[in-house]
Amino acid sequence: GQGPGVRRERGAKVRAEEGERLEAENQRVEQRKNERKANLEYEQGKIEAKREWQKFIECNSRPNVALESDLNTYLSTSRAEVLTGFDQAIAFSQYAERVVEDLMDLASTAREEGDEPRQEWCMEYMDEIRGMEIEKIDDATAHMLQHIETLKVTTKQEVQETWGSSHDSIKIGFWGHLQNKGFRAKVIAHDKIHVNLELPKSVATSAPGGSCCIGVRSVYTGYDSVPRSRKKTGAKLAVGGTMRVDLVLIPPVTKQVKQWTLRQIPPKEAPFTKLAYPNQDKHGDATSTLNLPCKVEYKIPADVIVQKEPKVSWWSENEEWSNADVFEIQWEEDSRRVSFFCQRLATYAITQDKWLDLPYKWWNLRPVSETQVAFSIQAARFEMQFMIDENGLSLRGPDLPELQHLIRSDAVDDEGTALPVIMSPARLLHKLRDCGINLMPDDNDIEHLPGYQLKSFETEARAFSDLSEIALAFDVTSSKHNKKLEADRALVRIRENFQCAEFDPLDPESETDYRSVMFYTDKCCFVDSMESVYPCNENVRENCETHASFFLCLKQEMKFDEAKQDVFERRTDVSHQNVRLFESVRQTMALMRLLSFT
């Protein structure tokens, strides 16, 4: 046998030869990358030109969200706009949400391109705009309180009104008690907007001196509208919108003195007073026996997936969702109403762990034509089905009622069949998250998944880019060994599929039809790993070598006849024909972090 010195010398020689080979190949790899990049920029430029022309002919008056100057002008002019009614505030917020949608599109593009500073920039402006929406609703609230005598007053000296309809994404309800004493436990039914409240008598003690007129404002938004610091990443995801319930002080009603109307004008910095319930000065903490619970009930939109036993949380001063003091949560699936008791008035939401749909159990990419790739992934709760083409990503399953708006569009083909909804990968995944399925994990989600670790950025980026270029010619599927490998290594399996046939990647009898591929930070190769054999065999496959890209692995290690070679060249060509589809595949894999969370 060979001694240790001989083995070390031989290993050093092999590594030196590998280094020379990879260095020589890197020039070819870089040339291919540059060609792909140039072709992609050309194709995306054409798409962007069409999009800009469409905006022009639609006479779109919204600010160009890509320009900071446009956004700042919009914010400054909007803040200067004086709104005096809730209908105005709702109309303002609905328009503002269209600007937020534009920013979300821009943030989606930034996320697809891995541009974190740009994405952060978009999110900060989205938060600022949504904060301004609440400011405008506050302004309308202040005006309404100052002119509360214009509302219809009942014989019990109460006022009650709603703004918005049951299906609006923004709706507001108000109830007020115009006597400074005699407050009893009260049931408030805002039937028009599907919001119901039950307030205990102890709510009245939150008023200064316990003898002032009080009111309750309810604001529902179909999105997460709470203000927060972008530097703080929460562990919970709010789904189904937020329900804001505020106890407010009603100022003294106007008085008529001869021909004069006397009205108390509040200071600009505090146009109206919000009252805390529980009143910490009087009762100490929320669990005091003096603080009876309030009951809140509201309706969840039809496009949100709610767990059978949902959790309800309130937004705390620490800028995080807390479910302390929330109990007796009821979810009525038929009416889509959630109700609960809470010993404080606050902003509420149904919340779930951000990592609820992690980890992934398996995933598979399969060519279905020369222009489409089917993508299946088994997440923690659902098996998701997608289709990828040059236009982006489309959802095909699960066929749940809550997801119909993301599966089928209103447009139909010549046979009357509904056309699929196609969006950019990040845009569709954002929409799925709004529905309650989060398939865009963050780095810190890995801390909650024992046995998993983040793969290195370089390894993931190399694998996603290389694998996207073979998705029209091979099945690409996950490996159960991947999560146990070192962070700088990632393992997948591939299977030739020029015929676009459908194979079961989980079938143990077909595991020999797949070849295992190992990706490193600076190279890749075929290895001897088999799904049924533990531990993973990381040895380079016999008669194979490491290469600077997986395309070179295929070119040099796999031999095709003339007909197949022609198909292979055509379907892996980074030309204008394929490059947008390759980018859609790459973005989908990268956004879902398939190698770190499988």
C-alpha angles and dihedrals in degrees: 000000000000121000124237092259093055092047091050091049091048091048091050090051092050091050091048091050090048091050092051092047094049091046091052091048095047091077091057091045092051091049091053091047092051091049091051092047094049093048092047093050090050093050094044090048090059091049092049091050090054091048093051091048090050091052090049096052090045088057089232107194097186118115119267098254092200089068117073090202091058092049094048091049090050092049095047095046091045093051090050091053111102115220121188104175139055092234088058091047092051092049089048091051093047090054090045089053089059088056088049089052089054089050090049089055089051091046089050091054090048091051091049089052094045091243100149097173091053091047091050089049091054093048092051091054091046090054091047093051093048090048088054090052090059089046090056091048088050090051090052089047091053092050092048092050091050090052098033091132088072090067121087109270119207126218087260088061092250132133126203130176141154134206125201128024133271093263098046119112088225122043134160136201131186134189124179137185110213097195122083093220140027096062111162133181105295136204111206115194115190092182095170093062097030096244123133129181134186113198124192123224090252089072089079091063089069089073117096107270088358090263108091132103112263137193138190122225120197119196121182121189122184090222136051101278102169116124115240145160112265088216090068114075111199125217094220132069120214113221130186095027131278131288113210117195116184129182108216137188115241109219121227111292117250119271128216113222108179104300094343128096111209114206127173109235114208123217115271093240091057109027091169138003125247115204123214119233113225095037101224092200092059107029106027107218133009093258093062113128087237090065108079115193125260121223119224127188129177140156124258118217117257093243096064124093109222123192118240090248104030125192120229121205137180127222110252133205087254089067095248138105114260128186095193114130093015116120146151093043112186126190118194106195096190096053092029091227124146120199133179145156122245131178092221139046112239144119110304136194141165103255136192136180111277089229095051092119095045145139108039114229097202142333137198137195117202131178112234097176139346089279105035139060124195115218124196125181131177106216123184094273108016141029103233124206123199139171121215126200138149091285094057138258130337129189118232102169166084088030095221123156090237092058101046093103089058095045105044127034127206090250119092135199127237091281093052095254115144113252118233123258108249123192138158109281096252093045093053093045090050089052090049089052089053086055091053102264112110112194096158104084125192125220094257092057088075089070089071095051112077113214095025130102135183114261116228115272092236094053093047094046092050093048096046093048095046096043093049089063094059098042093103093054107033140039108242117199141169127263125221089219094061099086093055095055125098116277093255092055131072129182130205135161128231135195127191110248111166089146092059090234123165117248132177107238091194095056105114091204091063099047092108089061088068128073120211118232124198121204123200130181092268107016147017139209146169112270135193096247118139124191094229096048122083133233103032114262104227096180116127110256116260114273090011131111137197115264138192092244136017091238088064089048090057094043094052104030105038121062121204132186117247096269094048092044089058091051091046093051093047097048096045096043111122091216129131089274096063108019099091092050091049089052092050090053093046093049093048093052093045096047092050092045089223096179098048098044102040 
